[in-house]
């Protein structure tokens, strides 16, 4: 892990979710992501993520055949999984992997 950023944090959580967030609950993961982003905002920490995190909503919308991303990635993923937190957690990481791979090319 060369960089300390949102993606490196998400990699750690994926490997050991119980250690970092307590369980494989997608809503808990989502709240941790938002907390991390709020911390960065409040402390003037600018991350130069590649791909840019704000593009993830649109990416998820396209991948899950939504016409727009206004409901946000959390709601789209939960809806696709009948609000099952574990399935949504796993789908989030599948989509995140595709997002990072596709945008890196």
TIROBA-21261 format. One line per 3 residues: number of its first residue (from 1); their letters; for each residue x, y, z of N, C-alpha, C. Coordinates in nm, 4 decimals. Last residue first. Example, Ala and Ser with C-alpha at 12.3 -4.5 7.8 and 13.67 -1.06 7.14 Angstrom:
BEGIN
2	SA	1.2850/-0.2250/0.7080/1.3670/-0.1060/0.7140/1.2900/0.0030/0.7870; 1.3190/-0.5690/0.7800/1.2300/-0.4500/0.7800/1.3200/-0.3300/0.7800
***
This chain:
BEGIN
105	XXX	-0.7398/0.2589/-1.7408/-0.6947/0.2333/-1.8784/-0.6920/0.3591/-1.9623; -0.8568/0.3241/-1.5077/-0.7095/0.3254/-1.5102/-0.6565/0.3092/-1.6524; -1.1239/0.2802/-1.5363/-1.0786/0.4188/-1.5383/-0.9265/0.4299/-1.5450
102	XXX	-1.1374/0.0009/-1.5145/-1.1798/0.0678/-1.6378/-1.1251/0.2086/-1.6475; -1.0430/-0.0407/-1.2479/-0.9753/-0.1016/-1.3624/-1.0079/-0.0270/-1.4913; -1.2243/0.1017/-1.0913/-1.0822/0.1344/-1.0839/-1.0065/0.0783/-1.2047
99	XXX	-1.4639/-0.0277/-1.1692/-1.4464/0.1170/-1.1816/-1.2980/0.1538/-1.1843; -1.4208/-0.2921/-1.0915/-1.4418/-0.2588/-1.2332/-1.4150/-0.1111/-1.2585; -1.4011/-0.2515/-0.8115/-1.2917/-0.3115/-0.8878/-1.3015/-0.2797/-1.0360
96	XXX	-1.6547/-0.1479/-0.7566/-1.5361/-0.0663/-0.7316/-1.4165/-0.1203/-0.8086; -1.8158/-0.3692/-0.8147/-1.8264/-0.2474/-0.8964/-1.7044/-0.1585/-0.8784; -1.7299/-0.5403/-0.6090/-1.7216/-0.5824/-0.7495/-1.7225/-0.4600/-0.8409
93	XXX	-1.7940/-0.3860/-0.3851/-1.6537/-0.4141/-0.4146/-1.6337/-0.4672/-0.5564; -2.0753/-0.3801/-0.4090/-1.9985/-0.2555/-0.4055/-1.8538/-0.2833/-0.4443; -2.1377/-0.6505/-0.3824/-2.1554/-0.5856/-0.5120/-2.0776/-0.4547/-0.5186
90	XXX	-2.0817/-0.6859/-0.1076/-2.0047/-0.7589/-0.2085/-2.0172/-0.6952/-0.3462; -2.2759/-0.5144/0.0002/-2.1341/-0.4967/0.0339/-2.0481/-0.5624/-0.0738; -2.5070/-0.6387/-0.0964/-2.4741/-0.5040/-0.1411/-2.3273/-0.4713/-0.1139
87	XXX	-2.5021/-0.8761/0.0459/-2.4956/-0.8801/-0.1006/-2.4555/-0.7446/-0.1565; -2.5268/-0.7610/0.3059/-2.4090/-0.8394/0.2689/-2.3937/-0.8474/0.1171; -2.7806/-0.6267/0.2958/-2.6560/-0.5541/0.3252/-2.5315/-0.6311/0.2818
84	XXX	-3.0400/-0.6197/0.0795/-2.9571/-0.7134/0.1546/-2.8187/-0.6499/0.1715; -3.2131/-0.4812/-0.0818/-3.1736/-0.4206/0.0455/-3.1006/-0.5176/0.1382; -3.2152/-0.6146/-0.3244/-3.3317/-0.6247/-0.2357/-3.2986/-0.5827/-0.0926
81	XXX	-3.0055/-0.5320/-0.4776/-2.9859/-0.6502/-0.3935/-3.0984/-0.6681/-0.2922; -3.0747/-0.2977/-0.5984/-3.0429/-0.4124/-0.6844/-3.0328/-0.5425/-0.6059; -3.0907/-0.1310/-0.3735/-3.2122/-0.1691/-0.4460/-3.1887/-0.2927/-0.5326
78	XXX	-2.8172/-0.1017/-0.3078/-2.9103/-0.1659/-0.2151/-3.0366/-0.2142/-0.2861; -2.7277/0.0348/-0.5384/-2.6740/-0.0973/-0.5050/-2.7684/-0.1707/-0.4098; -2.8776/0.2733/-0.5246/-2.8850/0.1872/-0.6422/-2.8388/0.0454/-0.6097
75	XXX	-2.8022/0.3803/-0.2769/-2.9409/0.3403/-0.2999/-2.9547/0.2480/-0.4203; -2.5231/0.4246/-0.3243/-2.5714/0.3434/-0.2129/-2.7118/0.2917/-0.2406; -2.5002/0.6001/-0.5428/-2.4589/0.4601/-0.5574/-2.5127/0.3718/-0.4455
72	XXX	-2.7872/0.8109/-0.6011/-2.6595/0.7780/-0.5393/-2.6288/0.6297/-0.5457; -2.9994/0.9113/-0.7351/-3.0293/0.8442/-0.6086/-2.9018/0.8053/-0.5344; -2.8906/1.0111/-0.9721/-2.9310/1.1046/-0.8674/-2.9641/1.0373/-0.7344
69	XXX	-2.7985/0.8967/-1.2026/-2.7352/0.8565/-1.0771/-2.7805/0.9404/-0.9583; -3.0124/0.7512/-1.4571/-2.9397/0.8619/-1.3947/-2.8868/0.8145/-1.2595; -3.1051/0.5135/-1.5479/-3.0974/0.6223/-1.6451/-3.0247/0.7434/-1.5897
66	XXX	-2.9344/0.2104/-1.4692/-3.0178/0.3224/-1.4273/-3.0012/0.4345/-1.5296; -2.7789/-0.0243/-1.5041/-2.8837/0.0124/-1.5997/-2.9847/0.1131/-1.5446; -2.5566/-0.0656/-1.3569/-2.6801/-0.1262/-1.3073/-2.8030/-0.0857/-1.3888
63	XXX	-2.3591/0.0779/-1.4926/-2.3410/-0.0663/-1.4721/-2.4709/-0.1360/-1.4324; -2.4633/0.3390/-1.4708/-2.4473/0.2747/-1.6019/-2.4394/0.1234/-1.5868; -2.4503/0.3771/-1.1930/-2.5773/0.3921/-1.2647/-2.5712/0.3209/-1.3996
60	XXX	-2.1760/0.3498/-1.1472/-2.2695/0.2514/-1.0907/-2.4027/0.2570/-1.1652; -2.0854/0.5818/-1.2802/-2.0387/0.4498/-1.3212/-2.1354/0.3413/-1.2733; -2.2039/0.7842/-1.1292/-2.2443/0.7649/-1.2688/-2.2028/0.6271/-1.3204
57	XXX	-2.0639/0.7403/-0.8845/-2.2107/0.7383/-0.8910/-2.2582/0.7099/-1.0340; -1.7912/0.7779/-0.9484/-1.8392/0.6448/-0.9138/-1.9916/0.6347/-0.9228; -1.6962/1.0282/-0.9784/-1.7439/0.9629/-1.1004/-1.8052/0.8252/-1.0715
54	XXX	-1.5871/1.1023/-0.7387/-1.7190/1.1572/-0.7732/-1.7753/1.0995/-0.9022; -1.3308/0.9867/-0.7387/-1.4391/0.9223/-0.6646/-1.5755/0.9737/-0.7067; -1.1359/0.9489/-1.0286/-1.1985/1.0418/-0.9349/-1.3223/0.9784/-0.8724
51	XXX	-0.9198/0.6564/-1.0404/-1.0159/0.7526/-1.0952/-1.0798/0.8384/-0.9849; -0.7285/0.8619/-0.8606/-0.7486/0.8211/-0.9980/-0.8001/0.6777/-0.9956; -0.7300/1.1376/-0.6406/-0.7619/0.9986/-0.6704/-0.7751/0.9760/-0.8196
48	XXX	-0.5892/1.3341/-0.4716/-0.5857/1.3266/-0.6172/-0.6058/1.1818/-0.6579; -0.7394/1.4905/-0.2022/-0.6906/1.3658/-0.2583/-0.6962/1.3730/-0.4103; -0.6715/1.7320/0.0256/-0.7173/1.7109/-0.1115/-0.6541/1.5836/-0.1655
45	XXX	-0.7743/1.8384/0.3238/-0.6940/1.7321/0.2631/-0.7512/1.7054/0.1254; -0.8938/2.0180/0.5035/-0.8318/2.0648/0.3793/-0.7338/1.9633/0.3205; -1.0433/1.9115/0.7022/-0.9010/1.9310/0.7295/-0.8221/1.9717/0.6059
42	XXX	-1.2964/1.8765/0.6027/-1.2790/1.9643/0.7191/-1.1332/1.9946/0.7504; -1.2437/1.6889/0.3957/-1.2981/1.8212/0.3671/-1.2699/1.9180/0.4812; -1.1568/1.4647/0.5407/-1.0696/1.5277/0.4411/-1.1150/1.6697/0.4120
39	XXX	-1.3892/1.4149/0.6918/-1.2628/1.4435/0.7581/-1.1683/1.5167/0.6620; -1.5649/1.3529/0.4843/-1.5904/1.4697/0.5674/-1.4643/1.5113/0.6419; -1.4517/1.1143/0.3929/-1.4569/1.2301/0.3042/-1.4811/1.3591/0.3823
36	XXX	-1.4913/0.9543/0.6200/-1.3565/0.9780/0.5691/-1.3534/1.1032/0.4815; -1.7703/0.9534/0.6282/-1.6934/1.0090/0.7387/-1.5511/1.0421/0.6974; -1.8273/0.8181/0.3890/-1.8696/0.9576/0.4058/-1.7949/1.0255/0.5193
33	XXX	-1.7172/0.5700/0.4540/-1.6667/0.6443/0.3381/-1.7028/0.7919/0.3525; -1.8826/0.5021/0.6690/-1.7388/0.5208/0.6897/-1.6757/0.5983/0.5748; -2.1271/0.4741/0.5399/-2.1112/0.5781/0.6419/-1.9643/0.6041/0.6726
30	XXX	-2.0678/0.2518/0.3774/-2.1046/0.3798/0.3170/-2.0841/0.4940/0.4164; -2.0317/0.0559/0.5757/-1.9224/0.0926/0.4856/-1.9481/0.2297/0.4253; -2.2913/0.0484/0.6762/-2.1805/0.0866/0.7637/-2.0604/0.1304/0.6811
27	XXX	-2.4254/-0.0447/0.4513/-2.4583/0.0878/0.5040/-2.3502/0.1382/0.5991; -2.3138/-0.3028/0.4234/-2.2898/-0.1997/0.3227/-2.3201/-0.0592/0.3740; -2.1463/-0.4936/0.6485/-2.2709/-0.4208/0.6305/-2.2448/-0.3038/0.5355
24	XXX	-1.9734/-0.6886/0.7616/-1.9838/-0.6662/0.6171/-2.1182/-0.6026/0.5856; -1.8374/-0.5272/1.0588/-1.9073/-0.6348/0.9874/-1.9086/-0.6022/0.8381; -1.6476/-0.3444/1.1655/-1.7302/-0.4276/1.2528/-1.8011/-0.5426/1.1857
21	XXX	-1.4608/-0.2021/1.0261/-1.5959/-0.1440/1.0386/-1.6915/-0.2309/1.1190; -1.2095/-0.3294/1.0690/-1.2175/-0.1863/1.0399/-1.3562/-0.1259/1.0576; -1.2490/-0.5995/1.1352/-1.1505/-0.5202/1.2071/-1.1751/-0.3705/1.1904
18	XXX	-1.4358/-0.6855/0.9489/-1.4689/-0.6923/1.0914/-1.3742/-0.6056/1.1739; -1.3041/-0.6609/0.6995/-1.4121/-0.5694/0.7365/-1.4455/-0.5701/0.8861; -1.0364/-0.7049/0.5646/-1.0723/-0.7373/0.7030/-1.1835/-0.6453/0.7527
15	XXX	-1.0313/-0.6441/0.2890/-0.9553/-0.7571/0.3403/-1.0018/-0.8013/0.4788; -1.1892/-0.4133/0.2750/-1.2280/-0.5333/0.1995/-1.1591/-0.6575/0.2548; -1.0402/-0.2352/0.4276/-1.1719/-0.2780/0.4753/-1.2149/-0.4051/0.4036
12	XXX	-0.8173/-0.2017/0.2586/-0.8022/-0.2574/0.3934/-0.9345/-0.3119/0.4453; -0.9419/-0.0826/0.0374/-0.8714/-0.2109/0.0224/-0.8537/-0.2790/0.1581; -1.0318/0.1549/0.1490/-1.1299/0.0571/0.1015/-1.0671/-0.0801/0.0807
9	XXX	-0.7808/0.2763/0.1951/-0.8690/0.2450/0.3066/-0.9715/0.1389/0.2663; -0.6968/0.3098/-0.0685/-0.6189/0.2216/0.0185/-0.7007/0.1838/0.1422; -0.8955/0.4895/-0.1560/-0.8851/0.3568/-0.2160/-0.8033/0.2609/-0.1294
6	XXX	-0.8471/0.7190/0.0013/-0.9734/0.6470/0.0112/-0.9615/0.5059/-0.0441; -0.5007/0.6861/0.0990/-0.6136/0.7576/0.0414/-0.7392/0.6714/0.0552; -0.1820/0.6596/0.1052/-0.2870/0.6639/0.2051/-0.3984/0.7496/0.1488
3	XXX	-0.0021/0.4444/-0.1093/-0.0702/0.5701/-0.0848/-0.1699/0.5542/0.0283; 0.1019/0.1877/-0.1149/0.1915/0.3016/-0.1284/0.1265/0.4328/-0.0916; 0.0852/-0.1172/0.0000/0.0000/0.0000/0.0000/0.0896/0.1232/0.0000
***
